[in-house]
Amino acid sequence: MTDGLYFLEEQDVGEDSIYYTINTAKSENSKLIKSWTSLSLSEFLQPKPSNPLDEKQLFKFIKINEKVSRVKQIMSNCIIVHAASGKVLDVPFASNKDDEKVVLWPKSRRLHQRWNLKKQEEGNKYEIRNAASDKYLAIASEARTGNSKVIQFRRTGLPNECWLLENVGNGLFIIRSSHEESLVLGLYNGCADSGNSVAVVNQDCFWRIDGYYQR
C-alpha cells in the first residue's frame, strides 16, 4: 500500500450535497490503483472494506472561509429530534415511495433520518426534504384536521409540503404547517413509541433540529 495516498470517489446521497468515500491506494507495476478499503470514522480513522452505504465512510469537503458554504452545509442533512423522547423523524426502511408514512424512531444517523431544509423566498417558510429518498415532508391528502398523518411525497409545490419554523428558545422549535397554521408537527395520538406515525396536531410539540443554523 502507498502510505498517505488516496482516491476520492463521489457518492450520490442527495441533490444539495456532495459526499465522498476516501479510498486507499496501492501501487502495482508502477501504476496506482484503488483498493477496496475506505477510511471510516470511529474513535480513530481506520481502513475498512469499502461500503458507500456506511455513513461513517462518507466525508464532505467544506470551504470554511466562505460563509455561504458554511450556511449551506449546516442546513443540509439535519436530524429532527422530538424534544421529549429524544427520538427522531425517520422514513421506515429508507423507503423512496410516495405516501410512505414518517415515524418516530431511535436515532441511528442514517441518511433516511436526515433532512434538508430549504428556505423559501416568502417569510420563514421551509421545504423539508429527506436526504435518502429526495421526497418532501407533507401532510397526507392535504388534510386540515388534527391527528392527520405526515408522509413523504414527491415535490408538488403545494402548501401541505411547506412548514414554518418557530424558534421558541433553548434550541427548541415548533414546526408549523403553512397549509393550515393551526396545526403543528407532532405525534399521532400523542404516542412517542418507536414506529408510531408522525402527524399534525392542535397542541404545541417541541423539536430540536440538530445541524440547523438560522440566518
Summary of the structure (lengths in Angstrom):
residues: 215
radius of gyration: 19.5
end to end distance: 45.3
largest distance: 68.4
contacts: 632
relative contact order: 0.15
helix: 13%
strand: 43%
